[in-house]
Amino acid sequence: MTDAALTPTPNDCDLPRIRAQFATFNDAIDYAAQSQKGLNFHDMRGELARVYPYSQMRDDALVMARRLIAAGIGKEDRVALIAETGADFAALFCACIYAGAWPVPLPLPTTFGGKDNYIDQLAIQLISSDPKLLLYPEEIGEMAAAAAARQGCQAQSWQDFGRRPAPECDLPSASPDDICYLQYSSGSTRFPTGVAVTHSALLHNLYGHSTTMELGTNDRCVSWLPWYHDMGLVGCLLSLIANQVSGDYLKPDAFARRPLAWLDMISRNPGNTLSYSPTFGYDICARRISSQSNVAERFDLSRWRIAGNGADMIRPDVMQNFVNAFAEAGFKASSFTPSYGLAEAVLAVTVMPPGEGIRVELVEEERLSGAPRDLSRPARYRAIVNCGKALPDMDVAIRGEDGSERGDHQIGKVWCRGPSVMHSYFRNPEATADCLANGWLDTGDMGYTAKGYLFIVGRAKDMIIINGKNHWPQDIEWAVEQLPGFNHGDIAAFSIETENGEEAPAVLVHCKVSDPEERVKLRDQIADKVRSVTGMSCVVELVPPRTLPRTSSGKLSRAKAKKLYLAGEIVPIDLAA
């Protein structure tokens, strides 16, 4: 490539911006292709490696759409795509939409767990989404083919698929109520549930998000977030197309190796930057900078307009550390933009108005847990972060267990309603009925409102979120069940808060072993198994048999197990004795 070919796409051009107000995402792609803007992909060091204007992406997508149709892919068929950050995935995702098929972004292998675990995870998600075709980068061909063989779908590398014939043909028309894609970002790897998102829902959310952020002249997105996660896919790819924004991308594994390359890319943007990260991303960057470093010489973060926070519980102390580390490089605390959302609402439900930064309220821990106030003990408080105001056309309500709506500063379950709420869980009417009622979505999270702002205090769901990644306790429990001697109901997994305020998984396991040395071996074996499946280090506590509580129907009660454990009423076996 020539130097001229590697000139990044501009922040602005003559084409008037339309904030996602299109009937279908097909229309959004068509309009973006009329601009000079596009996607810009960077290498491991954060240097520009490929420029991909929206016009070229559309041309490639239309050719790929004809290939899909020639390969027998019809309307509403699923096409699974390994979501590697790059031009191939972007074009293929759009191609599926042009062909009337439903793209299904699936994760890349992680650095933990090994080949077999990845094949298992991929196969399970393929069985759930039931695609006709899996397309993948050549580098993971062996694993992808093995997973596809289990599900019985075709599998082909992007490169090989690109050599298939693409005869001229008519493309199907799309309507706003058609399903646009399936999203698995928030689901269990063992028991996955795909979120079916319509064109209309997607575009409503992207309009609301861009309007709330006051998207305008000279704005540009910089991202390292993976494209199989809803924030990475929707917030940092689909939103850019629908709102005609140029973007710079660093692959997630490149960020993991060189996190400061993210800040280098932001520094090079002559315009205003929109960039998002879970809390841990800011934490890593702050830790990589020593107190002796002259950040002002290397970075210029003065034009970072929206520093989004989301995907996990926002920790004010970490955010302050980031400000302390990079204030001399021009970073402003007011740039922090907390938000709240979930895949079941496409992406965003609430966003903090730009410029308001992180605002916290101190709440007594007894109020958060619902336990009665113990006046004999000093009150303990937790800082709860303000997650902003609801998007246009989105309603947020706090409800008690009886379904009644609660007033300001009254904690309850968070419900939301609006045009961007999901259509359904794919082929799972029971799960759909469990969370959708009269147009309202039960988010599964706990929170309260105050003067139109939403505060999230925790999760009613059993979900464990570590470093922005969702883990279902069922997955952890299933991992332990694979070890000999364990049955379903012998294990309870949940999250606990460590002394430094971070969230960590804890696993309580019925122990039937009496020998002290064997108990220690068992604990270590359980920890290793959980780490191999989830990539997380966890607290493993062995407890006497029949200790874990059950519901009236005989099911394991994780919530009660957690409550009893934290209260000291479930006493683990002392392995040091």
N, C-alpha and C positions, 0 to 999 in steps of 0.2 A: 504493500500500500504506500502511496505517496503521502507526504506531509499534509497536502491539501485534503486528502481523503480522511485524515484524522482530525480535522477541525470539528470540534463538538457542535452539535445542533444548538441553535440559539435559544435564549430565554424568551425572546419575543419575535414576532413577525407581523406582517400586515393582515393576516387572517384574523377577523374579530373573534374573541374568545366566547364560546358558548359553554356555560357551566352545566354540562351533563344533561341538558334539556333535549333529549332525543327520545324517540319512540322505542328504539331497540339499540342494543350495543353495536349491531351491524352499522347503523347510521352513525354512531359515534366514531367507529373506525374510519368510515368513509370521509367524515368531516375532518378528522385529525390528519388524514393523508393529504389534505389540501394545504397544510401548514408546512413550514420548514423545520418544525420541531421533531423530536424523536428521542430514542433511547441511546445511551452511551455506556459501553461496557468497559470495565477497567480490569487490569491484571492483578496479580498477587501483591504488587507493590503500590497499587492504586494509580498506575499510569494508564492513560487512555489506550485501549487496544482495538476497539471497534465502534464505529459510528453507524447507527441504524435509524435513519429517518422514518417517520411514520408512513411516508409514501412508499418506501421500499418494503416495509413490513406488510402493508396492505397488498402490494403486488405479489409478494411471496405467499401470503395467506390465501389469496385467490387461487394461485396455482396449486397449493397444498389442498385446498378445499376440493378442487376437481380430482386430485389424486385420491382423496378419501372416498368420494362418491364412486370413482372407478373401482376402488377396492371393496365396494359393497356396503359402505357406511351410509346409513339412511338417517332420516329425521328421528330424533330422540334416542338414537344409539349412543352409548357411552364410548368415549375414547380416553383411555388412561394415558397421562403424560407425566413422565418423571420431571419434576419441576426444577430443573437446573437453570440457574440464572444465565440467560443468554438469548441470542436472536432466534435460535431454533424453537425454543419453547414459546416465545412470544408469538411467532408466526403461526405455529401449530395450534396454539390456544385460539387465536383469531380464526384460523382455518376451520376448526371444529364448529365455531359459531356460524360462519358463512355456510357450512354444509348442513346446518340444522342439527348437528350432533351436540352432545353435552361433554365438554372437556372435563376431565377429572384429574386435577393436579395431585400427584403423589410424591412422598418425600424421597430424597436421596439417602444413600447409606450414611450412617453416622460413624464416628471414630470408635464407638464402643459396640459391644454386642456380637461382632463378628458377622461373617457371611450368612450363616444359617439363620440367625435371628432376623436379619434384614429380609431374607427370602420369606420367612414365616410372616413377618409384618406385611410385606407387599402382597403376598398371596391372600391374606385375610381381607385386605382392603379391595383387592380385585374381586374376590368372591362377593363382597358386599355391593360393589358398584356394578358388577356384571358387565364389563366392557366387551366390545367386539375386538378391540385392538389395543395393544400397549405399545407406546413409542418411547424410546429411551436413548440416552447417549451411549455411544459404543463402549465406553470405559466400563460400564456395568452390565455388559451384554449377558454374561454368564448367569448372573444373579437374576436379572430381569426375565430371561428366558425360562429359568427354573420356576419362578413364581407364576409366570403366565401358563406354563404347562399344567400346574396344579389346578388353575381355574378353568383352563380349556380355551383361552382366547389366543388369538394371533399375537405375535410379538415381533417387532422389527426395530432396528436402530433408526435414529433420525436420518442418518446418512443413507442407509439402504432405502428407506421409504422415499427419500428425495430423488431416487433414480427410477421410481415407478412411473408408468405413463399417467399423463394428466390431460386426457382428451377434453375438448370443449364440451360444455354441458350447461344446462340451466341450473342455477342455484335456487334452493327453496326459499320462499319468503318467510320472514319472521314476524311474530306479533309480540306486543308488550307482555302478554301473559304466558308466553312460552318459557320453558325452563332454559336458562342460559348456561349454567354450569353446576357441578356438584362440588361441595367444599367439605373436606375431611379434617380441617385444621384442629378442631376442638374435640375430636372424637377419640375414643379408646382405640389403641392399636390391637387389642384383643377382641373387643366387641364394638367395631366401628359403626358409626351412623353418619351417613352423608346428608348434608344440608342442601336441599334443592332450592336454587335461587333463580327467580325469574328476571327477564330483562328489565321489567318495570321496577322491581324491588331494588335491583342493582343501581339503576340510574337515579332513583329517588335518593338512595343513600349517598351516592357520589355527589349529587347536587347539594344535599344537606351538608355534607362534610366540607365541600369546597366553599359554600356560602358561609358557614360558621367560621372557617379559617380565613375568610376574607381574601380568597385567592385572587391575585391580581397581577399587575405589570411587574416584570422582572423576577417572578418567582420561579424557582427550580427545585426539583426534588433530588436528594442524595440518599441512597439506601443501601444497606447490606442485608436487609431482612430476607429470609427465604421465601420463595414464591409458592410454597405449599402451605404457608401460614396466611390467615386472612388479612393481617396487616400488611404483610409483604406483597401478597397478590392483589388485594383490592385497593389498599391505601397507597401502594407505591408502584403499581403497574396499571391496573384497570382505570384508576382515577386519573392517572396522567393522560391516558388515551382519551377518556371521556371529557376531560377538561383542558386538553391541548397544552400539556406541560412537558417540558424536556426533563429527562431524568438521567442521573449518573448512578451506576451500579457497581458495587463490590460484592463478590460472592461471599456467602456466609463463612466458608472455610478460610477465605483470605482475611476476613475480619478477625476470626478467631486467632490467626497467626500474627497479624499486624493490625491491631485495632486502631492505632493512631493514623493509619492510612485513610480511615473514614474522615477524620478531622482534616487531613491534608486535602481531601477532595472538596470538603466544604470550604476550606480556605481559598481554593482556586476559583470558586464560583464568583464571578464579578457581580452577580445579582443577589437576590434574597434567597436563602436556603430554607426549604422545608425538609426536615429529617426526623425520623422517629426511631425510638429504641425502647425495649424494656429496661427496667431499672439496671439490670446487670451490665448492659452495654456502657452506660455512663460510669458505672462503678469500675469496670475494667480500664477504661481510658484514664480515669483519675488516678488509679493505682499505678499505671505505667509511667506516669510523669513524676519524676523525683522533684523534691523541693528545690534542688539546685538548677533545674532546667529553666532555660529562658523561653517560656512558651510564646512570648510575643514575637520572638525572632522566627519561629517556625510556623505559627498558626495565625490566621486572621479570622476570628469567629464573630466579628462585629455585625455581620450581615445575616447571621443565623436567626431568621425571624420566628420560625416555629420549630421548637425542639420538643417533639411529641413524646409523651410518656404513656405507656399502656402495656397491655398483655399480662402484667402481674401487679401485685400490690405495690404501690408507689411508696418508696421510703424517703422521707424528707431529708434524713441525715446523709444519704448517698447523693442526693441532688445537691445538697449544700457543699459536699466535698468536691463535686464537679465544678461548681461555681468558684470555690476557693482555688482549685487547680488551674482554671482557665479564664478567670476574670481579666488577667493581664493581657490575654489574647483577644480581649474585646467581648467575651461571652457575657450576656446579660441574663440574670436570673428570671427576669420578666419574660424571656423567650420560652421558658418551660410551659408546655401546653398539655396538662393532664386530660385524659379522656377515658371513657368507659364504653365498651362494646363487646360484641360476641358474634360469631359466625351466623347464629340463628337470626340476627338482625342485619345481615350482610356484613356489617363492620361496626360503624359508630352508632351509639345511642345518645351519648352526651359528649360535648367538647367544651373545654374551658375557653372563654373568649380570649382572643389574642391579646397579649400584653399584661394579663392579670397574674401570670405566673402560678406558683404553687401556694395554695392557701390551705391551712390545716385547722382542725378543731381538736381539742383534747376531750376525750370521752372516757368515762370510768369503765374499766375492764368488766366490772360486774354487769353494767348495762349491755355490753357487747355480747356477753355469754348468756344473758338472761337470768343469771343467778341472783338470788336476793342479796342485798348489801350486808356484808358482815362488818358491823360497826366496831368489832374488837380489833380489826386489822386496818392499817393505814390504806387509804384509797390509792389505787394504781391507775394511771392514765395512759392511753395510747393515742398517738397522733393520727388522725384520720384525714386523708387528703381529699380536698374538693375536686370532683371529677367533671365539673362544668355543668352546662345547661343542655337541655334536650335539643336535638336537631330540629329544623323546621318540619312540621307535620308529624313529629314524634311525640307521643305522650308517655310520661313516666309516672307510675303510681307505686306507693309503698303499701303493702297489705299485710294484715295479721294472718294468723293461721286460719281464722274463720272467714277470711276473704274480705273483711271490712277494710276500707281505706284508712290509712293513718295520717296524722297531721305532721307538721314540721318537727324535726328532732325526735320522732318516734320510730324506732328501729323495726323493720319488718322485711318481708321479701320484696325484691324489686321486680316489677312487671313493666312491660313497655308495649306500646301499640303504635302502628304507623304503616305506611305503604312499603317500607323496606323490610318488614318482618318476613321471614322465610315462608315459602310455599308449604313445605313439609320436610320430614325426614324421608329419604328415599326408601321406598318399600318397607316402611316401618310405621304403620298407622297407630300402633299402640304408643310408641314413643312420641309420635306427633300429638296424639290426644292428651298425653301426660303434660305437655308444656304449652299447648295452644288452647285457649278458651275464649270464644266470642271475639276473636280478633286480637286478644291480648296474649303476649308471650311471657311465660314464667321463666325468668332468666336463671333461676336457681341461685342467685346471689342475694346477700343481705345488705341493707343500707338504710339511709334516711335522706330526707330532703330538707332544705333550709332556704327559703326565699328563692325558689326556683333552681337551686343548685343541688346536685346529687352527690352524696357521700357513700362510698362503698366500704363496708366494715368487715366483710368476710363472705364466705360461700355457704349457702344452704346445701348445695350439691356436695358430693364427696370429693370433688375434683381437687387434686394437689397440683399447684403451679410452682415450679422451680425454675428460676432464670427465664421466665417468660414462656416456658414449655409446659403444656398440659399433660398430666399423668392421672389416669384413673386408678383408684385403689384396687379395682378388680384386676388390673394388669399385674400389679405388684403381688397380690394374693395368688393369682394364677401362677406366677413365676415360682413362688414358694411351694405351691401344690405339686409342682413337677418333681420335687425332691421326694425320695422314698419315705413313707411313714406318715404323710400328711393328707388330710381330707379337707374337703370344702367346709368351711366354718371353723377351722383350726387357726385361721390367720385373720387379723384385722389390720388394715393399713389406713393411715390418716396423716395429716400434716400437723406439725407442732412448731411453735415459735422458739428459736434458740435465744440464748442470752443476748446476742448482738442484734436481735430483732429480725433475723432472717428466717425464712420458712424452710423446714426440713421434713422429710418423710420419716415416720415411725412405723414399725411393724411389730405387733404383738403376736406371739406364736405360742400355741399350746405345746408344752414340752413334756414328753413321756419318758425322757431319759433321766436316769438317776445319777450316773457317774459324772462327777464334776468336770473331769477333763473332756469327756464326750460332749458335755453341754457347751463348753467353750468352742469345741470344733464345730458343733451344730450351729451356734450363733455365727461363726465366721463363714460357714458354708452358706447360710441363708443370706448374709450380707453380700457375698460374692455373686450369688445367683441373681439377686435383685439388681446389683450393679451391672451384670452382663446383659440383662434384659432392658433396663431403663436408663443406664448410664449414670445413676444417682447413688451416692453413698447415703445410707440410711441408718437410723437408730434401730437396732434389733433388741427387743426385750423378750426373753423367754418367761412365760407365765405358767402356773399350774394348770393341768387339764380342767375343763369345765369352768374356767374363769371368765371367758369372754361372754358378754351379755347377748341375749337374743330377744327379738320382738315376740309379741303374742302369737304370731304365726310360725315362730321357730326360726326365723331368719336372723343372721348375724346383724347386730346393731352397731355400726361403726361409730355413729355419733355418741352413743352411750358409752362405748368402750373408751373413746377419747376423753369424755367427761370424767369417767371413773379413774382413768389413768392419771389425768392432770390433777385430780383431787386427791390422789394418793390412795384410793380405795382398791385399785388393782395394783398389787405389789409384785414387781418382777422378781424372779429367782436371782439371788445374789451369787453371781459367778465367781466373785472374789473369795467367797467363804471356803 
